[in-house]
Amino acid sequence: MSNRALLEVIALDEGDAVAAQAGGADRLELVTDMAADGLTPARETFAAIRAAVDIPLRVMLRLTDGFAAGDVEALVRAARGLRAEGADEFVLGFLDAHGNPDLVTVERLVAELEGCRWTFHRAIDRAADRDALRKQLADVPGLDTYLTAGSAAGVDDGLPVLLAEAARRGEPGYEARLLVGGGLRLDHLPALRSAGIDAFHIGGAARPHGWTAPVAPEAVREWREALDA
């Protein structure tokens, strides 16, 4: 059985996707509009990327900046369109005004996704109570991953939380995989890997020249080699 760590890279378009796969990415998170921290891409963008690469794609379901759901029916239509295009893995996560998980919206979308696997994204880092959120979501179908930095401020601040949550692996609410991202740097990897964390998410780190430039395969390869070392 392989102990290869999963490396997920944010892709905005077909060029990003091809470069990320060439650098050794295992999976892509597909988004648009990083000025809003990543929104749902167009169906046509998904289709072009799906045709260009053969690694798994997780597609963001999020139509507005922030962690409120906004127009739920528009989210459902977006999910339905992406499913019709062949998308079968997703990223989503919404909070209510009190920082609790918006279970009504999450369950409405999950019903539309018909058993697809999905990631609850960094909304967990803004939750009023991380432990309570995990337990409330524990039985929602398809949830297999939490994308988290351990803190809204990023991995530097969140590292103790990540290590503590890794130590609870297998407990109720802690069965889903930890996918660490958000201010993640190469020097964080030894502590995270020692704790048994085996999934990592990069966006800006794959773009040495900033978000206006494409993914650089050599930047992705540096992470792949560090994880394989």
Secondary structure, 3 states (H helix, E strand, C coil): CCCCCEEEEEECCHHHHHHHHHHCCCEEEECECHHHCCECCCHHHHHHHHHHCCCCEEEECCCCCCCCCCCHHHHHHHHHHHHHHCCCEEEECCECCCCCECHHHHHHHHHHHCCCEEEECHHHHHCCCHHHHHHHHCCCCCEEEEEECCCCCCHHHHHHHHHHHHHCCCCCCCCCEEEECCCCCHHHHHHHHHCCCCEEEECHHHCCCCCCCCCCHHHHHHHHHHHHC
